[in-house]
């Protein structure tokens, strides 16, 4: 089994109408590559008599990806944002995250660029930039 270092992770992204051939994202931040928020896809209600009711309700998956200020992958996200603004509409993406250290691969479907930092914070060095994608689904499988 490989190291669990995030350094050997591979993230591929294709954006319908912009980057139809999947592009490998590169230039991730040293301390914060990507994350996904917890998903609560069960709604729960408790009746006044103490009886619990619950149901499954699909939820989107919010993922953040963080790049060093000089990452070439930022250009892809800026183009995605500009295209959405120009069209007044969304462009959907497909993604694939490979994590060799844990032997997993994640297929991300119908994602939209839902948040981004429009420019880096300027300190002694330009700081990393974060971009948010909201996915319709993320499905994991073994490599």
Secondary structure, 3 states (H helix, E strand, C coil): CCCCCHHHCEEEEEECCCEEEEEECCCECCCCCEEECCCCCEEEEECCCCCEEEEECCCCEEEEEEECCCCCHHHHHHHHHHHHHHHCCCCCEEEEEEEHHHCEEEEEEEEEEEEECCCCCECCCECCEEEEEEECEEEEEEC
